Amino acid sequence: MSYVFNFDFLPHPAGDLSCYNYMKKNPGTLCCLLVDSGYSFTHIVPYIKGKKLKQGIRRIDVGGKMLTNHLKEIISYRYSEIRFNS
């Protein structure tokens, strides 16, 4: 048994859709900067006239988990009686 699928629509990454939505709501805007922060990484993607500026794309190794741990550390110094379980 085999399945054949025809795709007329190619899925776009969420960042492309966010930029499209922003440009549609702000028609005079020529550029936008997308900052996408995940669990382990953060991606910074510049868009000019709705297209990615490939040489400007950056990925940094700072994500939600690292920021959460840093916040826990800051809070634990200020409020020493707070205990965290993670």
QUIVEN-V893133 format. One record per residue. RES is the residue in one small letter. D_CENTER is the distance of its C-alpha to the mean C-alpha in Angstrom with 2 decimals. Layout:
RES_D_CENTER, RES_D_CENTER
This chain:
m_39.52, s_36.78, y_34.12, v_33.19, f_30.18, n_29.83, f_26.45, d_26.50, f_22.84, l_20.19, p_16.91, h_13.95, p_10.35, a_8.44, g_6.97, d_10.71, l_11.88, s_9.98, c_11.48, y_14.70, n_14.97, y_14.57, m_17.14, k_19.38, k_19.58, n_20.18, p_22.50, g_23.61, t_20.24, l_20.08, c_16.66, c_13.21, l_10.41, l_6.75, v_4.74, d_1.09, s_4.10, g_6.25, y_10.03, s_11.03, f_8.64, t_6.14, h_5.70, i_7.25, v_8.68, p_11.80, y_13.53, i_17.28, k_19.33, g_16.70, k_16.44, k_14.08, l_15.77, k_15.71, q_17.43, g_14.88, i_11.82, r_11.24, r_10.01, i_11.18, d_12.53, v_11.53, g_9.72, g_10.72, k_14.10, m_15.13, l_14.42, t_16.34, n_19.14, h_19.41, l_19.75, k_22.34, e_24.20, i_24.39, i_25.61, s_28.08, y_29.68, r_30.23, y_31.35, s_33.06, e_34.21, i_30.74, r_30.18, f_26.98, n_27.05, s_24.15
